[in-house]
Amino acid sequence: PPGAPALGPEVDRLRWAARFAAVPDVLDAGAADDGQWMLTRRVPGRSAVDPAWRARPAAAVEGLGRGLRALHDALPVDACPFAWSVAERLTTVTPGTPPDVRAALADPPPLDVAVVCHGDACAPNTLLDDAGSPIAHVDLGSLGVADRWADIAVATLSLTWSYDGDHEARFLDAYGVAPDPARAAYYRALWNSTGDALVVPGG
């Protein structure tokens, strides 16, 4: 449909990532007069924001933190043909972004650790098994090499609209990283000021 994101980038990224991590297996993809389509093999598990997990936020958040760390550890930076760099994302800053925010975004923090980022690490995009263990990741249309905080900042931000209570510390503990308020603030501002945030929150 008009305005829908192109599926080509996601198909390419899923097919690459499937060599290293648990993501949907693309069986076929194509385009027709009324839009594009993609067929994937069924992935087991339930979204981390399924009602069953909203009722058990602590377990869900621990699964999310472990899942994102496992994805970052599994995907090889040197072999990744995709990027999600600050420089590229700054070209998509939305027209209504205030000048002071634009100025702050032009001064990114130094790189912490380069990883292959999910690109939309919001809570719904991790699937958990019945025990709360992460078993797959979905919605990888923006996957690419970036600072790990580009994912961590968005993942922890999404906890605020996905679950009741404050679960950021639990997520960071499960991921295995100390809090970094400056990087978190920067990458949240970048997310909120670019086309990335045009995705429905949590999706």
Buried (B, 14 or more C-beta within 10 A) or exposed (E): EEEEEEBEBBBBBBEBBBEBBBBBEBEEBEEEEEEBEBEBEEBEBBBBBBEBBBEBBEBBBBBBBBBBBBBBEBBEEEEBEBBBBBEEBBEEBEEEBEEEBEEBBEEBBEEBEBBBBBBBBBBBBBBBEEEBBBBBBBBBBBBBBBBBBBBBBBBBBBBBEBBEEEBBEBBBBBBEBEEBEEBBBBBBBBBBBBBBBEBEEBE
